[in-house]
Amino acid sequence: MNNSPKRGEPSTTWSTKVQKDTDGELYIVLPDDLTDKLNWLPGDIIEFDETEMLGDVFDDTGFTLRNLTQEKDERFSGHIYNTE
């Protein structure tokens, strides 16, 4: 049985539950191993976009995340981050 990711799929996936704060605002907590791997720091500005995820059995909604702080920070220019 081949458990390797399909072409174009990430080799590692994370999932988390959407939570609600006392004001009714929704949020998620990113796992430490994910933020460590991406070198994301507390206070970074993260943008998220809703995406459609096509599955073999059903379609679902997912999100993509971008670290705008790193994109604007010259320390990271020219660096390629390997998440594998």
Secondary structure as UniProt FT lines:
FT   TURN            7..8
FT   STRAND          19..20
FT   TURN            22..23
FT   STRAND          26..27
FT   HELIX           32..38
FT   TURN            42..43
FT   STRAND          46..54
FT   STRAND          59..67
FT   HELIX           68..72
FT   HELIX           74..76
FT   TURN            77..78
//
